[in-house]
Structure formats: structure tokens, C-alpha cells
Amino acid sequence: MSGANSLTPFLAGSSLIHALDARVKVPLTLAFILTVSFLPFGVWPVYVLLLALTVSAALLSEIGLARFLRRSLLALPFALAALPLLFTIPGEALARFSLFGLTLTLSGPGLVRFASIAVKSWLSVQAAVLMAATTDLPEMLLALRALKLPRLLAAVIGLMWRYLFVLVDEAGRLLRAREARSGSREGAPRGGGLAWRARVAGGMAGSLLLRSLERSDRVYTAMLARGYDGEVRSLPHPPLSARAWGILAAGLLLLALILFLSRWMVA
Amino acid sequence: MHHSPVLIENLVFRYPDGHAALQGVTLSVAAGEKIALVGPNGAGKSTLLLQLNGILTPQSGRIEICGLEVNPKNLARVRALVGLVFQLPDDQLFSPTVYDDVAFGPIYQGLTREEIDRRVEAALDAVHMRDYLKRTSYHLSVGEKKRIAIATVLSMQPEVLVLDEPTAGLDPRARRSLIELLRELPQTAIIATHDLAMVRELLPRTVVMDGGRVIADGPTAQILADEALLEAHGLEALKC
């Protein structure tokens, strides 16, 4: 159980955001991320506007602002990738450093570019974090199917999600079994040689793989027994309500306006 | 309902590695009959169960389900007639939610949305799990998973239920409630098990298998009283 709870980003709730149809949330999130990536560099007011959007949505979702911000720190490594831009974009020099005999020049335009990329990736991750926290995977799959994701792909993602937990449990049991037999005598060092321990770990990974293979065989058999014939079938979706359509249209319009605004600001 | 829903004649099956799992099994089950399949590990019980659904096909001999011979042409029909419940519910429940799993069989039968919903509800009602519709299978207890696994085949409205070790790994209370559930189900049933106490209580006829053959086939009371027979085939007579 513990494995699953730390694995799923979903936090059950009954807020407005949770109740919103996944077929509205998923396309809006994708559109939001797309809008953010199309924004020009250095349009700070627009960034703040978008930040206000994500934060108010997070507040509405009742998942806790602190948790929301903590999870969005996931964007940090992406910002790191943009770090060299600080020194490689030509422009007026703000500062000079000397590092390992290398002279680095911090340029004004470089700083703007780097900060913009950092903020933009942070905003995108915020949107994704919010969607993942308020949409359970089965619903998300439904939404992806409604967006014409191939059924086979949706079925594979569904199976992966289902068995991820089983696999984590299985790995946990293997680790526990090893732990249970890893005692030590008094005065003697604990654990064998490095090579031996590596071999044990390799054997565990191998047996996990074999068990998964065997399980996949049994799952396939269970599917066959209930009529599976190689073609993935699923139920048609219930129609989207007029209100949901309205929210989707309003959201897309708002994002288009923001994009337009940012272009106008640059011009 | 067919008068003899399961008819097995002289079935021989060899795994690709040469291991002869079934060496001439003959068995006939009457409509509504509930039989136990007992015998040591490796006796061929599970192999026989997989034959009933056409998942394994015999090298010789024949199987008829409700008058239909199990062959590639009839496979889809046969699979709708035989509800096979596997030993490990984690293998059987492969969908994200309970609803998706119970609806799987009906969806493959090409039923309408209304009929699928009706079947899912009826199947969950039959196993007393109506409230679990939207739950995730992963978070259920083993006993709950077993019940849902049975619902996933009940939704296909099969003529024959085939269960592999239904009481394995259950605590006494979950085992008790599963036995009561099996008692309520009207279908013809073939149950492979090591749980002789359940056999005595629930299943009037017992078939003993060993080494890929049927060793004995008769009334449960008579077979469970034959201590020598039980001992010779890896089973243990019940004490009281």
C-alpha cells in the first residue's frame, strides 16, 4: 500500500477542480503548456498573470498551496539545463567571473533569457502538477482517448499503471527478504564483498524481470479467457456537458488572449 | 441449459518441453453439478482447467462445452460460456478500476452500453460488492479481490464456472464468506482445490487427479472416507 501512495500524484478531493471533467482539464493543461512555450522572453507581466492563474487554480483545488509549490520544484532540473545561456548570449556585460582559469561573462540579455526559461518551465510544471494532483489516472486515460490517443497506447498505459504497484510491492518483498537475512556476527563486518553484493542485486533484478514476464503471461491468459482477441475495445464516452464545453472554450479563449497580449507587448 | 455442459473425452496434452500433463482424461459434468478437482501439485488440474477455455489445446481427445466442440472456430463462443477464475486475483484484475474489469467480458461480447452496465451491476450484486464499482483493484484486500475476480466472469453470464484454488490465501472469515458465495451461485462449477474441508461442505462430487490421469471419481463422502486413496495421492484425510 505504501508504495502506491508515494507513486500516484493523485490527491483525492471534492473541489471544483477535481469535479471538472478530465476531458476539459487535460486539453486545457496541454494548451496552457503550449501557450507558455510560445511566450516571448522577458514579458514579466504576462508571466505574473499566468502565475496568478495557476496559483488561484491550485487554491481552488484545495490540495494545499505548500504541497503544490513543493511539487512544482520538479522544474528545477530543467532550469539547470538553461544555465549556460547566462554566459553564452552576447550583450552588455553585467559581471565577470574566473572559474578554473576560464573567464565567464554574465550578460544582460543572457540573464533575461535564463530567467524567462526558468519561469516558463516552472509555470508549465505547475500546470502539469495541478492536473496530475486532481485527476485520477483512469479519467486521464479517458480524456487522452477522447483526444484521439490510439486505443492500444491507452490500454498499455492503463496496464502499466495497474501493474506498477504490483511490481513495486514485489520488489519491496524481495528487498525485505534480503534484509531479513542480512544479519551480522558480533565483531565481524556486515555484508560480503562488493562483487558478491552486486551479484545478489543483479539476481534480484533478474528474478523481478522473470516474475514480471511470467505474470504478464498469466494476465494475457486471463484476458484471453474473457474473450480478448488482440483488438482493444472500450466503451464510448458519455457526452460532454454544455457547461464543460463552455469552460473549455473560455479557457482556450483566455489563453489565446494572453498569447496575443504578450506578442503585442513585445511589438 | 445443456444437459451436459462439460464433456471431456480421452484428453491428452503435452507441454512443448515434452512434459505430459494430461494422459487420457475423461470426465462428464451434468448441468448444475458442482465438482471438486483434487490432487497433488503437478497432477494436471490447472492444465485441465485451461483446456476448458481453449487456452491450451489438446494433442488428442476432445472437449465439448454445452455441445460445442472446443476448437479455434468456436473459441469465442466457448470463452463466453466458461467463466475461468484464476488463482491469483492480481492476474485476473488487470484494469485500472473494478468497473473496467467487470465490464471487460461484456465489452468483448459487443453488448450495448445499457446492457453492459446492467451486467456489471448484477455481477457485483451477486458477489455483494455493489459499492466497489469505482474502486481501484489494487487497494482491495485479497478476499475482496477474489470476489471481484468472480464478478468479472459472472458478468459474461457463463454456463460453467471454473475456479482454481478459490480459498487459497484467505483468512478464515474471508474463506467462510467465499464458501457461502459459491453456495449461492447456481452455475455448473468445477473447482480445483486443496481445501478438502470446503470440498466436503460444498461439493457433492469429487474427482481425484494424479500424474495427468483421473484416479477416482465419485461422491465426495465416499472419496474423502478412503484414507488409503487420499494418502496415495498427496492428500490428507480430514480428522473429524
Interface residues (C-beta under 8 A of the other chain):
Chain A: M1 A4 L137 P138 L141 G158 L159 W161 R162 Y163 F165 V166 R215 R218 V219 T221 A222 M223 L224 A225 R226 G227 Y228 D229 R233 S234 L235 P236
Chain B: L50 N53 I55 A76 R79 A80 V82 L84 F86 L88 D90 D91 Q92 L93 F94 S95 P96 T97 D100 A103 F104 G105 I107 Y108 Q109 R113 I116 T136 S137 Y138 H139 T152 V153 M156
